[in-house]
Amino acid sequence: MEERIWHQHYDYNVLTEYRHPRIPVLELLNIAANSTPDKAAVSYFGNEITFYELKQNVNAMATVFEDLGVKKGDRVGLHLPNMPEYIISYYAALSIGAIVVNFNPLYTAVELTQLIELTRINTFITFDTGVATINEVRKTLEIPNLIAASIFDSMGGDKTTPEAMGLDGDWLHFHTLLSACEKPRRPRIEIDPSDPALIQFTGGTTGIPKGAVLTHSNIISTTFSIVHWGAAINQRIPVEKLSCLCVLPFFHVYGNIVCMNWSMINAATMILVPRFEIDPIMDMLAGSERITFFPAVPTMISAIINHPKAADINLAKKVQLLNSG
């Protein structure tokens, strides 16, 4: 490969050219579930879900989607913070060839109406505080399948009910659907790496955000590329100790690739943080034995290292690898 001027800045272990596997995105989960089935894939407010359990939930949700009439090429909107239901819905949708559309939970009803209409959403999944916003959207726009999950449902206690969430008859309840799926089917949809997988909205200052389409191949190649960076450290850590502090939101491409998909390909435990709040983050760091990988934006890092508790936590030993940009 022709040498480029930026190659001189690559880490010593990073090659300038790779042949990444031509596999659909779901295979990242399958590999982790087959190699480390009993390891925690997710840690959510102290409650853990193993990779095997996550795979079972993904198969169940994929079955639910198919039973709801979701087909290959249909758009599945995810309007969720970092919670297990996001991960389950993401891989389930991709496993049947649907296209995930990421929505920022802070979007207004007007913004959502424009973007849902633009992307022709078939199924929309939101959480507690998003229900009222989507009910506003429904006054002018029809969405065939509406599903709601509670941020409390995966914390290990009792599950919420549709009544407790104030859902009317047009809404479906995420965990009611999962628990009612008695015979999950392994997805049998043929997916080519060139098939579209994700519509990611860009920022932009000229009108509504633009939807950028990423294929399964785009996600796989980018995730594998991220693995190479930092591998000089991470490859020395036993797989049972690998973890990732997932503060960056999965509905942004940075968090989606560098936190969620990176964790899957490395069989790292995802420590989910739905919202960045500095004091709870410091308490989490203080209570953790060690964090393998912490992708973050500079403002997060600045807030952490300048916090009064930072010196007592011994961050240099607590966090093994940072990723930022």
KOLTOR-228522 format. One record per residue (C-alpha): residue in one letter; residue number from 1; x, y, z. Coordinates in Angstrom, 2 decimals, always signed. Each point is the difference from the previous one (the first is absolute). Layout:
N
   rest    nr         u         v         w
      A   NUM         X         Y         Z
...
END
This chain:
325
   rest    nr         u         v         w
      M     1     +0.00     +0.00     +0.00
      E     2     +1.27     +3.47     -0.84
      E     3     +1.38     +1.80     +3.05
      R     4     -1.98     +3.06     +1.08
      I     5     +1.38     +2.84     +2.10
      W     6     -2.38     -0.75     +2.89
      H     7     +1.28     -3.57     +0.31
      Q     8     +3.09     +1.28     +1.81
      H     9     -2.27     +0.92     +2.92
      Y    10     -1.49     -3.51     +0.35
      D    11     +0.75     -1.99     +3.16
      Y    12     +2.83     -2.46     -0.57
      N    13     -2.35     -3.00     +0.04
      V    14     -2.57     +1.46     -2.42
      L    15     +0.38     -1.10     -3.61
      T    16     -0.94     +2.26     -2.90
      E    17     -2.17     -2.64     -1.68
      Y    18     -2.27     -2.77     +1.27
      R    19     -2.37     -2.61     -1.38
      H    20     -2.97     +0.07     +2.31
      P    21     -2.59     -2.82     +0.02
      R    22     -3.05     +0.24     -2.24
      I    23     -2.62     -0.82     +2.62
      P    24     -3.29     +1.57     +1.13
      V    25     +0.04     +2.02     +3.22
      L    26     -1.88     -2.66     +2.00
      E    27     +3.05     -2.26     -0.27
      L    28     +1.78     +2.25     +2.52
      L    29     -2.52     -1.11     +2.62
      N    30     +0.06     -3.62     -1.13
      I    31     +3.79     -0.17     +0.30
      A    32     -0.06     +1.47     +3.52
      A    33     -2.91     -2.23     +1.11
      N    34     +1.69     -3.13     -1.34
      S    35     +3.43     +0.75     +1.45
      T    36     -0.97     +1.50     +3.38
      P    37     -3.66     -0.94     +0.62
      D    38     +0.10     +0.41     +3.79
      K    39     +1.87     +3.30     +0.09
      A    40     -1.99     +3.17     +0.71
      A    41     -0.71     +1.80     -3.24
      V    42     -1.80     +2.83     +1.79
      S    43     +0.20     +1.54     +3.45
      Y    44     -2.94     +2.34     +0.58
      F    45     -0.24     +1.57     +3.44
      G    46     +1.54     -3.15     +1.46
      N    47     -2.24     -2.45     -1.86
      E    48     +1.83     -2.22     -2.49
      I    49     -1.05     -1.71     -3.23
      T    50     +2.31     -2.67     -1.40
      F    51     +0.90     -0.25     -3.67
      Y    52     -2.07     -3.19     -0.27
      E    53     -3.03     +1.69     +1.59
      L    54     +0.47     +3.01     -2.27
      K    55     +0.04     -2.23     -3.07
      Q    56     -3.19     -1.73     +1.17
      N    57     -1.68     +3.38     +0.51
      V    58     +1.12     +1.17     -3.44
      N    59     -1.44     -3.13     -1.63
      A    60     -3.26     +0.51     +1.90
      M    61     -0.24     +3.64     -1.07
      A    62     +0.82     -0.92     -3.59
      T    63     -2.89     -2.49     +0.14
      V    64     -2.25     +2.73     +1.43
      F    65     +0.97     +2.35     -2.82
      E    66     -0.76     -2.63     -2.65
      D    67     -3.34     -0.80     +1.64
      L    68     -0.81     +3.73     -0.13
      G    69     +0.62     -0.09     -3.74
      V    70     +3.43     +1.66     -0.04
      K    71     +1.81     -1.06     -3.17
      K    72     +3.44     +0.41     -1.51
      G    73     +0.54     +3.63     -0.94
      D    74     -2.60     +1.37     +2.43
      R    75     +1.11     +2.81     +2.30
      V    76     +0.09     -0.57     +3.76
      G    77     +0.38     +3.24     +1.98
      L    78     +1.89     -0.11     +3.30
      H    79     -0.78     +2.93     +2.30
      L    80     +1.86     -1.25     +3.08
      P    81     +2.88     +0.89     +2.31
      N    82     +2.72     -2.55     +0.88
      M    83     -2.11     -2.83     +1.43
      P    84     -0.14     -3.75     -0.71
      E    85     -3.14     +0.44     -2.08
      Y    86     +1.96     +2.08     -2.50
      I    87     +2.57     -2.78     -0.47
      I    88     -2.68     -2.69     -0.32
      S    89     -2.02     +2.01     -2.54
      Y    90     +3.07     +0.99     -2.02
      Y    91     +1.33     -3.50     -0.63
      A    92     -3.51     -1.46     -0.35
      A    93     -0.93     +2.48     -2.72
      L    94     +3.26     -0.52     -1.89
      S    95     -0.33     -3.79     +0.28
      I    96     -3.17     +0.02     -2.13
      G    97     +1.37     +2.46     -2.53
      A    98     -1.86     +3.04     +1.32
      I    99     +1.73     +3.38     +0.08
      V   100     +0.56     +1.66     +3.38
      V   101     -0.71     +3.73     +0.12
      N   102     +1.57     +1.79     +2.96
      F   103     -1.96     +2.81     +1.65
      N   104     +1.31     +2.30     +2.72
      P   105     -2.38     -0.25     +3.00
      L   106     +0.27     +3.79     +0.33
      Y   107     -1.59     +0.63     -3.41
      T   108     -3.22     +2.03     +0.19
      A   109     -3.30     -1.27     -1.38
      V   110     +0.42     +2.29     -3.02
      E   111     +3.50     -1.35     -0.74
      L   112     -1.13     -3.59     +0.45
      T   113     -2.98     +0.49     -2.28
      Q   114     +2.25     +1.24     -2.80
      L   115     +2.57     -2.77     +0.40
      I   116     -2.50     -2.84     +0.46
      E   117     -1.83     +1.09     -3.14
      L   118     +3.30     +0.33     -1.86
      T   119     +1.16     -3.52     +0.89
      R   120     -3.43     -1.69     -0.25
      I   121     +0.22     -1.70     +3.38
      N   122     -1.83     -3.34     +0.30
      T   123     +0.72     -0.71     +3.68
      F   124     +0.94     +2.53     +2.66
      I   125     +1.43     -0.84     +3.44
      T   126     +0.16     +2.62     +2.74
      F   127     +0.19     +0.18     +3.80
      D   128     -1.91     +1.56     +2.92
      T   129     +0.55     +3.67     -0.73
      G   130     -0.29     -0.44     -3.76
      V   131     -3.57     -1.31     +0.04
      A   132     -1.61     +3.43     +0.40
      T   133     +2.15     +1.44     -2.79
      I   134     -0.91     -2.80     -2.39
      N   135     -3.68     +0.41     +0.87
      E   136     +0.37     +3.56     -1.32
      V   137     +1.63     -1.34     -3.17
      R   138     -2.88     -2.47     -0.49
      K   139     -2.48     +2.86     -0.33
      T   140     +1.35     +0.71     -3.48
      L   141     +1.90     -3.17     -0.95
      E   142     -0.82     -3.70     +0.01
      I   143     +2.57     -2.49     +1.31
      P   144     -1.04     -3.65     -0.50
      N   145     +1.71     -1.47     +3.09
      L   146     +0.62     +1.92     +3.24
      I   147     +2.01     -1.63     +2.81
      A   148     +0.93     +1.49     +3.37
      A   149     +2.58     -1.17     +2.57
      S   150     +0.69     +1.35     +3.46
      I   151     +3.49     +0.97     +1.12
      F   152     -0.76     -1.89     +3.22
      D   153     -0.92     -3.35     -1.56
      S   154     +3.55     -1.36     -0.30
      M   155     +1.19     +1.11     +3.44
      G   156     -0.84     -3.36     +1.53
      G   157     -3.26     +0.80     +1.79
      D   158     -3.60     -0.50     -1.05
      K   159     -0.86     +0.94     -3.57
      T   160     -2.29     +2.92     -0.69
      T   161     -3.42     -0.53     -1.57
      P   162     -1.64     +1.72     -2.96
      E   163     -2.46     +1.57     +2.45
      A   164     +2.78     +1.35     +2.21
      M   165     +1.63     +1.58     -3.05
      G   166     -3.29     +1.56     -1.08
      L   167     -0.05     -1.81     -3.36
      D   168     -3.23     +0.06     -1.99
      G   169     -1.25     -2.81     -2.19
      D   170     +2.20     +0.87     -2.97
      W   171     +3.21     -0.49     +2.01
      L   172     +1.84     -3.27     +0.57
      H   173     +2.05     -0.62     +3.14
      F   174     +3.59     -1.14     -0.65
      H   175     +0.39     -2.61     +2.74
      T   176     -3.56     -1.27     -0.35
      L   177     +0.85     -0.79     -3.62
      L   178     +3.26     -1.70     +1.00
      S   179     -1.53     -2.14     +2.74
      A   180     -2.89     -1.02     -2.27
      C   181     +2.41     -1.31     -2.65
      E   182     +0.04     -3.67     +1.03
      K   183     +1.81     -1.34     -3.07
      P   184     +2.70     +2.43     -1.17
      R   185     +1.21     -0.74     -3.52
      R   186     +3.56     +0.41     -1.16
      P   187     -0.10     +2.54     -2.85
      R   188     +0.26     -1.63     -3.42
      I   189     +0.10     +3.15     -2.13
      E   190     +2.82     +0.11     -2.54
      I   191     +1.99     +3.18     +0.54
      D   192     +2.72     +1.23     -2.32
      P   193     +2.76     +2.21     +1.46
      S   194     -1.02     +2.70     -2.50
      D   195     -3.56     +0.13     +1.39
      P   196     -0.91     +3.21     +1.85
      A   197     +0.08     -0.39     +3.79
      L   198     -0.20     +3.44     +1.61
      I   199     -1.29     +3.47     -0.76
      Q   200     +1.96     +2.45     +2.10
      F   201     -1.02     +3.64     +0.07
      T   202     +2.77     +2.55     -0.41
      G   203     +0.08     +3.33     +1.81
      G   204     +0.00     +2.69     -2.63
      T   205     -1.14     +3.59     +0.23
      T   206     -2.03     +0.27     -3.20
      G   207     -3.45     -1.40     +0.73
      I   208     -0.89     -3.35     +1.49
      P   209     +2.74     -2.60     +0.65
      K   210     +1.03     -2.11     -2.99
      G   211     -0.25     -3.78     +0.18
      A   212     +3.27     -1.76     -0.82
      V   213     -0.39     -3.67     -0.95
      L   214     +2.52     -2.51     +1.35
      T   215     +0.15     -3.58     -1.29
      H   216     +0.77     -3.13     +2.01
      S   217     +3.45     +0.10     -1.59
      N   218     +0.51     +3.63     +1.10
      I   219     -0.75     -0.90     +3.62
      I   220     +2.09     -3.18     -0.01
      S   221     +3.07     +1.58     -1.63
      T   222     -0.12     +3.08     +2.23
      T   223     -0.40     -2.10     +3.15
      F   224     +2.93     -2.24     -0.94
      S   225     +2.08     +3.09     -0.76
      I   226     -0.70     +1.40     +3.46
      V   227     +1.10     -3.31     +1.53
      H   228     +3.46     +0.40     -1.53
      W   229     +0.48     +3.35     +1.73
      G   230     +0.81     -0.69     +3.63
      A   231     +0.55     -3.70     -0.68
      A   232     +3.57     +0.27     +1.26
      I   233     -1.56     +0.40     +3.46
      N   234     -3.30     -1.87     -0.29
      Q   235     +1.44     -3.17     -1.50
      R   236     +1.97     -0.48     +3.22
      I   237     -3.15     +0.04     +2.15
      P   238     -1.80     -3.33     +0.59
      V   239     -3.41     -0.02     -1.67
      E   240     -1.79     -0.63     +3.29
      K   241     +1.29     +3.38     +1.25
      L   242     -0.87     +2.09     -3.07
      S   243     -2.55     +2.74     +0.62
      C   244     -1.17     +3.23     -1.60
      L   245     -1.53     +2.98     +1.75
      C   246     -2.83     +0.92     -2.40
      V   247     -0.79     +3.64     +0.72
      L   248     -0.02     +1.18     -3.61
      P   249     -3.55     -0.48     -1.33
      F   250     -0.60     -2.93     -2.33
      F   251     -2.29     +2.19     -2.14
      H   252     +3.15     +1.89     -1.09
      V   253     +2.33     -1.82     -2.37
      Y   254     +3.00     +0.47     +2.33
      G   255     -1.68     -1.81     +2.88
      N   256     -1.61     -2.52     -2.33
      I   257     +3.27     -1.16     -1.54
      V   258     +2.67     +0.76     +2.59
      C   259     -2.01     -1.04     +3.07
      M   260     -2.70     -2.52     -0.94
      N   261     +1.38     -1.80     -3.04
      W   262     +3.59     +0.17     +1.32
      S   263     -1.20     -1.69     +3.20
      M   264     -1.76     -2.70     -1.97
      I   265     +2.96     -0.85     -2.19
      N   266     +2.27     -0.18     +3.07
      A   267     -2.55     -1.74     +2.28
      A   268     +0.41     +2.92     +2.40
      T   269     -2.57     +0.74     +2.69
      M   270     -1.92     +3.18     -0.84
      I   271     -0.49     +2.14     +3.11
      L   272     -3.01     +2.01     -1.11
      V   273     -0.48     +3.64     +0.99
      P   274     -3.26     +1.48     -1.38
      R   275     +1.07     +3.56     +0.74
      F   276     +3.30     +1.71     +0.85
      E   277     -0.23     +1.50     +3.48
      I   278     +3.35     +0.68     +1.60
      D   279     -0.63     -0.98     +3.63
      P   280     -1.60     -3.40     -0.80
      I   281     +2.82     -0.64     -2.49
      M   282     +2.62     +0.68     +2.67
      D   283     -1.81     -2.31     +2.41
      M   284     -0.09     -2.70     -2.68
      L   285     +3.71     +0.37     -0.68
      A   286     +0.77     -0.12     +3.72
      G   287     -2.00     -3.21     +0.38
      S   288     +1.48     -1.74     -3.07
      E   289     +3.04     -2.22     +0.24
      R   290     +1.27     +1.09     -3.40
      I   291     -1.38     +1.34     -3.29
      T   292     +1.72     -1.44     -3.07
      F   293     -1.24     +2.51     -2.55
      F   294     -1.65     +3.40     +0.34
      P   295     -0.96     +1.82     -3.21
      A   296     -0.90     +3.60     +0.83
      V   297     -0.09     +3.51     -1.40
      P   298     +2.52     +2.52     +1.40
      T   299     -2.57     +1.83     +2.16
      M   300     -0.77     -3.26     +1.83
      I   301     +3.66     -0.71     +0.63
      S   302     +0.60     +3.55     +1.20
      A   303     -2.92     -0.19     +2.41
      I   304     +1.26     -3.31     +1.43
      I   305     +3.67     +0.87     +0.48
      N   306     -0.87     +3.37     +1.56
      H   307     -2.56     -1.44     +2.42
      P   308     +0.90     +0.26     +3.74
      K   309     -0.19     -3.80     +0.34
      A   310     +2.37     -0.68     -2.92
      A   311     +3.18     -0.14     +2.08
      D   312     -1.45     -2.50     +2.49
      I   313     -1.28     -2.30     -2.75
      N   314     +3.46     -0.40     -1.61
      L   315     -1.29     +0.31     -3.55
      A   316     +3.36     -0.91     -1.54
      K   317     -0.39     -3.51     +1.34
      K   318     -3.79     -0.19     -0.19
      V   319     -0.38     +0.67     -3.76
      Q   320     +2.32     -1.92     -2.31
      L   321     -0.78     +1.57     -3.36
      L   322     -1.76     +3.18     -1.09
      N   323     -1.31     +0.72     -3.47
      S   324     -0.95     +3.53     -0.97
      G   325     -0.50     +2.29     -2.93
END
